[in-house]
Amino acid sequence: MSLSVKTLQSLALNPWVVLASLVTGFAVGSLAPSFALQVGFIGDIYVDLMKMIVLPFMVSAIIFSLQRLFQEGGAAQLLGRVTVVFLAFAGVAAVVGTVVLLAMQPGADLPQHTLETFGRIVGTDISSNDTVMELRGVDQAVKRTGAADILVSLVPSNVFAALASGDTLKSLVFALLFGFAVGQVPTRVSEGLTTALETVYRSCQTLTHWLNLPLPIVIACMSASQLAKTGQEPLIAMTQFVLAFFVASLLALLLALAILWRRSGLGLAEIIGALRGPFALAIATRSSATCMPAMIESLADRLGYPRLRVELLVPLTTSLLRIGPVLYYVCATLFIAQLYGRPLGAGELALVIAASVLAGFASAGMSGLVTVSLTGMACGYLGLPFEAAFILFVAVDPLCDILRTLVIVIGNTAAVALICPQPLRLGAGSVQ
């Protein structure tokens, strides 16, 4: 990569440039909504281009890394650390969301004009005593997803169909199983496959670098289009929930930064600089999967963690450790409870935390409004009418989706740093 391209990429990923692009997009969406809708296709094309890279990148990275891991040994120990960190991170995210929502009480004692706005959005009187609201006539029974259903959905009956449909979770399962098998094949036999996988992996990284260059323009077009679609009224009505979720997300991001700071031994400025790429991509694409190449580059090249471990753990955590959705499910469930004046005891709060963690793991491979709909799992245990309030969360989901993705990307970067051995440093600025 030439010096000029590196300079342009550094400029495109600069946090101030990203913030300026967001502000510009919101201004265009407010002042010229017709134009904003017309340029929305630019963001759609960009996200599709990033998704085009994700599956070949993930599959090649996992198979290649597992093969090398089995050759070097230590797979069983790594699996144990992964399990502990996954459960700990999901639990901490749920507790953070609970504490913030209980402290801020965004759904309690709302002014009458806000309740009237909610009523117009959902088509009923939200301030009435009847807590069962109807959007489309009689509510349909919520289909419960059991453990057996989740396990069946993980197994790809046709790996080519999974790859063609962009099913990240099934592709991950195939890559893991195939990588375990390749790890048992003698090196002299698998050498050709190893070279091919490394070529695919590095080519995907190069494409990602190229796609970083137009990022400021893409962010401006996407934010303008989203604001033009939803309008300002739902955003204003849900301001307190968005603010509470922002505070919870900020706390989770600060915890992740603290872990990276303590674990890496680098200065805070160096940590923040290393995370510029994943941070900007998370805001632009709202897809944690598309951030995987940037996460690997940050951890391996900028922070000095072992590349083989990083290339295996980043796809694994991004697909399965869904701390952003876990945080969101807790916040959304408690907001609905407060909105309807439903007090929750300690046992019910523990139930919300447990249900949100389970829903978070169940959201693996999902994105967008499908992720939001899983809030009904936690609400269902408390008898809260999430289906009626669903449209409220749909209206502000573009903003919440950015926060969810940021928590997944930065939080999972911290999780990988915690699972991996600490980086070895030679001298003042040398990283091995």
C-alpha positions as CSV (number, residue, x, y, z in Angstrom):
1,M,0.0,0.0,0.0
2,S,1.5,3.3,-1.1
3,L,2.1,6.1,1.4
4,S,-0.6,8.3,-0.1
5,V,-3.2,5.5,0.3
6,K,-2.2,5.0,3.9
7,T,-2.6,8.7,4.5
8,L,-6.0,8.7,3.0
9,Q,-7.1,5.7,5.0
10,S,-5.8,7.2,8.2
11,L,-7.8,10.4,7.4
12,A,-11.0,8.4,6.6
13,L,-10.8,6.6,9.9
14,N,-10.0,9.6,12.0
15,P,-12.7,9.9,14.8
16,W,-13.2,13.6,14.1
17,V,-13.8,12.9,10.5
18,V,-16.3,10.2,11.4
19,L,-18.1,12.5,13.8
20,A,-18.2,15.3,11.2
21,S,-19.7,12.9,8.6
22,L,-22.4,11.8,11.0
23,V,-23.3,15.5,11.8
24,T,-23.4,16.3,8.1
25,G,-25.6,13.3,7.4
26,F,-28.1,14.2,10.1
27,A,-28.2,17.8,8.9
28,V,-28.9,16.7,5.3
29,G,-31.5,14.3,6.4
30,S,-33.3,17.0,8.4
31,L,-33.0,19.8,5.8
32,A,-33.3,17.9,2.5
33,P,-35.0,14.6,3.2
34,S,-35.8,14.0,-0.5
35,F,-32.2,14.3,-1.5
36,A,-31.2,12.1,1.5
37,L,-33.4,9.3,0.4
38,Q,-32.0,9.5,-3.1
39,V,-28.4,9.0,-1.9
40,G,-29.3,6.1,0.5
41,F,-28.3,3.6,-2.2
42,I,-24.7,4.5,-1.6
43,G,-24.8,3.0,1.9
44,D,-26.6,-0.1,0.6
45,I,-23.9,-0.7,-2.0
46,Y,-21.1,-0.2,0.5
47,V,-22.6,-2.6,3.1
48,D,-23.1,-5.2,0.4
49,L,-19.5,-4.8,-0.7
50,M,-18.3,-5.3,2.9
51,K,-20.6,-8.4,3.3
52,M,-19.2,-9.8,0.1
53,I,-15.8,-10.0,1.9
54,V,-17.0,-11.4,5.2
55,L,-17.6,-15.1,4.6
56,P,-14.5,-15.9,2.6
57,F,-12.5,-13.9,5.1
58,M,-14.0,-15.7,8.1
59,V,-13.9,-19.2,6.7
60,S,-10.3,-18.9,5.5
61,A,-9.1,-17.3,8.8
62,I,-10.7,-19.9,11.0
63,I,-9.6,-23.0,9.0
64,F,-6.1,-21.7,8.7
65,S,-5.8,-20.7,12.3
66,L,-7.2,-24.0,13.7
67,Q,-4.8,-25.9,11.5
68,R,-1.8,-24.0,12.9
69,L,-3.3,-24.2,16.5
70,F,-3.5,-28.0,16.4
71,Q,0.0,-28.2,15.0
72,E,1.3,-26.1,17.9
73,G,-0.9,-27.6,20.6
74,G,-2.9,-25.9,23.4
75,A,-6.4,-26.2,21.8
76,A,-8.1,-27.6,25.0
77,Q,-6.7,-24.8,27.2
78,L,-7.9,-22.2,24.8
79,L,-11.4,-23.6,24.7
80,G,-11.7,-23.4,28.5
81,R,-10.6,-19.7,28.5
82,V,-13.1,-18.9,25.7
83,T,-16.0,-20.4,27.7
84,V,-15.2,-18.5,30.9
85,V,-14.7,-15.2,29.1
86,F,-17.9,-15.6,27.1
87,L,-20.0,-16.1,30.1
88,A,-18.3,-13.4,32.1
89,F,-18.6,-10.7,29.4
90,A,-22.3,-11.5,28.7
91,G,-23.1,-11.4,32.5
92,V,-21.3,-8.1,33.0
93,A,-23.0,-6.5,30.0
94,A,-26.4,-7.5,31.4
95,V,-25.6,-6.2,34.9
96,V,-24.4,-2.9,33.5
97,G,-27.6,-2.5,31.6
98,T,-29.7,-3.3,34.6
99,V,-27.9,-0.8,36.9
100,V,-28.1,2.0,34.3
101,L,-31.9,1.5,33.7
102,L,-32.7,1.3,37.4
103,A,-30.7,4.4,38.1
104,M,-32.0,6.5,35.2
105,Q,-35.6,5.2,35.1
106,P,-36.1,6.4,31.4
107,G,-39.6,4.8,31.2
108,A,-41.0,6.1,34.5
109,D,-43.0,9.3,35.0
110,L,-43.0,10.4,31.4
111,P,-44.7,13.7,30.6
112,Q,-48.2,13.4,29.1
113,H,-47.2,14.8,25.7
114,T,-44.6,12.0,25.4
115,L,-47.2,9.3,26.2
116,E,-49.6,10.9,23.6
117,T,-46.8,10.6,21.0
118,F,-46.3,7.0,21.9
119,G,-50.0,6.5,21.5
120,R,-50.0,8.0,18.0
121,I,-47.0,5.8,17.0
122,V,-48.5,2.5,18.2
123,G,-52.1,3.4,17.5
124,T,-53.6,3.2,21.0
125,D,-53.7,5.0,24.4
126,I,-50.5,4.0,26.1
127,S,-51.4,6.0,29.3
128,S,-54.5,3.9,29.9
129,N,-54.7,1.1,32.5
130,D,-55.0,-1.6,29.9
131,T,-51.5,-2.9,29.5
132,V,-52.5,-5.1,26.6
133,M,-52.1,-3.1,23.4
134,E,-53.0,-4.2,19.9
135,L,-51.1,-3.3,16.7
136,R,-52.7,-5.6,14.2
137,G,-55.9,-6.9,15.9
138,V,-55.5,-9.9,18.1
139,D,-51.9,-10.6,19.2
140,Q,-50.5,-13.8,17.9
141,A,-49.0,-16.3,20.3
142,V,-45.2,-15.9,20.5
143,K,-43.4,-18.9,19.2
144,R,-41.0,-20.1,21.8
145,T,-37.5,-21.1,20.7
146,G,-36.1,-24.0,22.6
147,A,-32.6,-25.4,23.0
148,A,-33.3,-28.1,20.4
149,D,-34.4,-25.6,17.8
150,I,-31.3,-23.5,18.3
151,L,-29.0,-26.5,18.0
152,V,-30.8,-27.7,14.8
153,S,-30.4,-24.2,13.3
154,L,-26.7,-24.3,13.8
155,V,-26.0,-27.3,11.6
156,P,-25.7,-26.5,7.9
157,S,-27.3,-29.2,5.8
158,N,-25.7,-27.7,2.7
159,V,-22.6,-25.6,3.3
160,F,-22.8,-24.1,-0.2
161,A,-26.3,-22.9,0.5
162,A,-25.2,-21.4,3.8
163,L,-22.4,-19.5,2.0
164,A,-24.7,-18.4,-0.8
165,S,-27.4,-17.1,1.6
166,G,-24.8,-15.3,3.8
167,D,-25.7,-17.4,6.9
168,T,-22.7,-16.4,9.1
169,L,-23.5,-18.8,11.9
170,K,-23.8,-21.9,9.8
171,S,-20.7,-21.0,7.9
172,L,-18.9,-20.5,11.2
173,V,-19.9,-24.0,12.3
174,F,-18.7,-25.5,9.0
175,A,-15.4,-23.6,9.3
176,L,-14.8,-24.8,12.9
177,L,-15.5,-28.5,12.1
178,F,-13.5,-28.4,8.8
179,G,-10.7,-26.6,10.6
180,F,-10.6,-29.3,13.3
181,A,-10.4,-31.9,10.6
182,V,-7.7,-30.2,8.6
183,G,-5.7,-29.9,11.9
184,Q,-5.5,-33.7,12.0
185,V,-4.2,-34.0,8.4
186,P,-0.4,-34.3,8.0
187,T,1.3,-31.0,7.1
188,R,2.8,-32.3,3.9
189,V,-0.7,-33.1,2.6
190,S,-2.5,-29.9,3.8
191,E,0.3,-27.5,2.7
192,G,-1.4,-26.6,-0.6
193,L,-4.7,-25.8,1.2
194,T,-2.9,-23.7,3.7
195,T,-1.3,-21.5,1.0
196,A,-4.6,-21.1,-0.8
197,L,-6.4,-20.1,2.4
198,E,-3.7,-17.6,3.3
199,T,-4.0,-16.0,-0.1
200,V,-7.8,-15.6,0.3
201,Y,-7.3,-14.1,3.7
202,R,-4.8,-11.5,2.7
203,S,-6.8,-10.6,-0.4
204,C,-9.8,-9.9,1.7
205,Q,-7.7,-7.7,4.0
206,T,-6.5,-5.7,1.0
207,L,-10.1,-5.2,-0.3
208,T,-11.1,-4.0,3.2
209,H,-8.3,-1.4,3.1
210,W,-9.5,-0.1,-0.2
211,L,-13.1,0.1,1.0
212,N,-12.0,2.2,4.0
213,L,-11.2,5.1,1.7
214,P,-14.7,6.4,0.9
215,L,-15.9,5.8,4.4
216,P,-16.7,9.5,5.3
217,I,-19.0,9.9,2.3
218,V,-20.7,6.6,3.0
219,I,-21.4,7.5,6.7
220,A,-22.9,10.9,5.7
221,C,-25.2,9.3,3.1
222,M,-26.3,6.5,5.4
223,S,-27.1,8.7,8.4
224,A,-28.9,11.2,6.1
225,S,-31.0,8.4,4.6
226,Q,-31.9,6.9,8.0
227,L,-33.1,10.2,9.5
228,A,-35.1,11.0,6.4
229,K,-36.9,7.6,6.6
230,T,-37.8,7.7,10.3
231,G,-38.3,11.4,10.8
232,Q,-37.6,13.2,14.1
233,E,-40.8,12.6,16.1
234,P,-40.1,8.9,17.1
235,L,-36.5,9.9,18.0
236,I,-37.7,12.8,20.2
237,A,-40.3,10.5,21.9
238,M,-37.8,7.8,22.6
239,T,-35.0,10.2,23.7
240,Q,-34.9,9.0,27.3
241,F,-34.5,5.4,26.2
242,V,-31.9,6.2,23.6
243,L,-30.0,8.3,26.2
244,A,-30.1,5.5,28.8
245,F,-28.9,2.9,26.2
246,F,-26.2,5.3,25.2
247,V,-25.0,5.6,28.8
248,A,-25.0,1.8,29.3
249,S,-23.1,1.4,26.0
250,L,-20.6,4.0,27.0
251,L,-19.9,2.2,30.3
252,A,-19.5,-1.1,28.4
253,L,-17.1,0.6,26.0
254,L,-15.1,2.1,28.9
255,L,-14.8,-1.3,30.6
256,A,-13.6,-2.8,27.3
257,L,-11.0,0.0,27.0
258,A,-9.9,-0.6,30.6
259,I,-9.3,-4.3,29.9
260,L,-7.3,-3.5,26.7
261,W,-5.3,-0.9,28.5
262,R,-4.5,-3.2,31.4
263,R,-4.0,-6.3,29.3
264,S,-1.8,-4.8,26.6
265,G,0.5,-2.7,28.7
266,L,0.3,0.2,26.2
267,G,-0.8,3.8,26.8
268,L,-4.5,4.7,26.5
269,A,-3.7,6.9,23.5
270,E,-2.1,4.0,21.7
271,I,-5.1,1.8,22.5
272,I,-7.6,4.3,21.1
273,G,-5.4,4.8,18.0
274,A,-5.3,1.1,17.4
275,L,-9.2,0.9,17.6
276,R,-9.9,3.7,15.1
277,G,-10.4,1.3,12.2
278,P,-13.0,-1.0,13.9
279,F,-14.7,2.0,15.5
280,A,-15.2,3.8,12.2
281,L,-16.4,0.6,10.4
282,A,-18.8,-0.2,13.2
283,I,-20.5,3.2,12.8
284,A,-20.5,3.1,9.0
285,T,-21.7,-0.5,8.4
286,R,-23.5,-1.3,11.6
287,S,-22.3,-4.9,11.0
288,S,-19.9,-6.5,13.4
289,A,-19.0,-9.1,10.8
290,T,-17.6,-6.6,8.4
291,C,-15.4,-5.2,11.1
292,M,-13.5,-8.5,11.6
293,P,-10.6,-7.7,9.3
294,A,-10.0,-4.4,11.0
295,M,-10.3,-6.0,14.5
296,I,-7.7,-8.6,13.5
297,E,-5.4,-5.9,12.2
298,S,-5.8,-3.8,15.3
299,L,-5.1,-6.7,17.7
300,A,-2.3,-8.4,15.8
301,D,-0.5,-5.5,14.1
302,R,-1.2,-2.6,16.4
303,L,-1.4,-4.2,19.8
304,G,0.9,-7.2,19.2
305,Y,-1.2,-10.1,20.1
306,P,-0.4,-13.5,18.5
307,R,-1.8,-13.5,15.0
308,L,-2.8,-17.2,15.0
309,R,-4.9,-16.8,18.1
310,V,-6.4,-13.6,17.0
311,E,-7.4,-14.9,13.5
312,L,-9.3,-17.7,15.2
313,L,-10.9,-15.8,18.1
314,V,-12.1,-12.7,16.3
315,P,-14.6,-14.6,14.0
316,L,-15.6,-16.9,16.9
317,T,-16.3,-14.0,19.3
318,T,-18.0,-11.8,16.7
319,S,-20.4,-14.6,15.8
320,L,-21.2,-15.9,19.2
321,L,-20.3,-13.3,21.9
322,R,-23.2,-10.9,21.4
323,I,-22.7,-8.5,24.3
324,G,-24.3,-5.6,22.4
325,P,-27.6,-7.3,22.0
326,V,-27.5,-8.6,25.6
327,L,-27.1,-5.0,26.8
328,Y,-29.9,-3.9,24.5
329,Y,-32.3,-6.7,25.6
330,V,-31.9,-5.8,29.3
331,C,-32.4,-2.0,28.6
332,A,-35.4,-2.6,26.4
333,T,-37.1,-5.0,28.8
334,L,-36.7,-2.8,31.8
335,F,-37.8,0.3,29.8
336,I,-41.0,-1.5,28.8
337,A,-41.6,-2.5,32.5
338,Q,-41.1,1.1,33.6
339,L,-43.3,2.4,30.8
340,Y,-46.2,0.2,32.0
341,G,-45.5,0.9,35.7
342,R,-44.5,-2.7,36.4
343,P,-42.3,-2.9,39.5
344,L,-39.7,-5.7,39.5
345,G,-38.2,-7.5,42.5
346,A,-34.8,-8.9,42.8
347,G,-35.9,-12.3,41.5
348,E,-37.5,-10.8,38.4
349,L,-34.4,-8.7,37.7
350,A,-32.3,-11.8,37.9
351,L,-34.7,-13.4,35.4
352,V,-34.4,-10.5,33.0
353,I,-30.6,-10.7,33.2
354,A,-30.6,-14.5,32.6
355,A,-33.2,-14.3,29.8
356,S,-31.3,-11.4,28.1
357,V,-28.0,-13.4,28.1
358,L,-29.8,-16.4,26.5
359,A,-31.4,-14.1,24.0
360,G,-28.0,-12.6,23.2
361,F,-26.5,-16.0,22.4
362,A,-29.7,-16.9,20.4
363,S,-29.2,-13.8,18.3
364,A,-26.0,-15.2,16.8
365,G,-26.0,-14.7,13.1
366,M,-28.9,-12.2,13.2
367,S,-28.9,-8.5,12.5
368,G,-31.2,-5.5,12.2
369,L,-34.8,-5.7,13.3
370,V,-34.6,-9.5,13.7
371,T,-32.2,-8.8,16.5
372,V,-34.6,-6.3,18.1
373,S,-37.5,-8.8,17.9
374,L,-35.7,-11.2,20.3
375,T,-36.4,-8.7,23.1
376,G,-39.7,-10.5,23.3
377,M,-37.9,-13.5,24.8
378,A,-37.1,-11.6,28.0
379,C,-40.4,-9.7,28.0
380,G,-42.3,-13.0,27.6
381,Y,-41.1,-14.3,31.0
382,L,-42.5,-11.2,32.7
383,G,-45.7,-11.0,30.7
384,L,-44.8,-7.6,29.2
385,P,-46.5,-6.6,25.8
386,F,-43.3,-6.2,23.7
387,E,-45.2,-6.9,20.5
388,A,-47.3,-3.7,21.0
389,A,-44.2,-1.6,21.8
390,F,-42.1,-3.1,19.0
391,I,-42.7,-0.2,16.6
392,L,-41.3,2.2,19.2
393,F,-38.0,0.4,19.1
394,V,-38.1,0.1,15.3
395,A,-38.3,3.9,15.0
396,V,-35.0,4.5,16.9
397,D,-33.2,1.3,15.9
398,P,-30.8,3.0,13.4
399,L,-29.2,4.8,16.4
400,C,-29.4,1.8,18.7
401,D,-27.9,-0.5,16.1
402,I,-24.8,1.7,15.9
403,L,-24.4,1.4,19.7
404,R,-25.0,-2.4,19.7
405,T,-22.4,-2.9,16.9
406,L,-19.9,-0.7,18.7
407,V,-20.3,-2.7,21.9
408,I,-19.9,-6.0,20.0
409,V,-16.8,-4.8,18.1
410,I,-14.9,-3.1,20.9
411,G,-16.1,-5.5,23.6
412,N,-15.1,-8.5,21.6
413,T,-11.7,-7.0,20.9
414,A,-11.3,-6.8,24.7
415,A,-12.5,-10.4,25.0
416,V,-9.9,-11.6,22.5
417,A,-7.2,-9.7,24.3
418,L,-8.2,-11.3,27.6
419,I,-8.2,-14.8,26.1
420,C,-4.9,-14.5,24.2
421,P,-1.5,-14.6,25.9
422,Q,-0.2,-11.1,26.7
423,P,1.9,-9.6,23.9
424,L,5.7,-9.8,24.3
425,R,7.5,-6.5,23.8
426,L,11.1,-5.9,23.0
427,G,12.3,-2.4,23.7
428,A,10.2,0.7,24.0
429,G,8.0,0.5,20.9
430,S,8.7,-2.9,19.5
431,V,5.8,-5.4,19.4
432,Q,6.3,-9.1,18.7
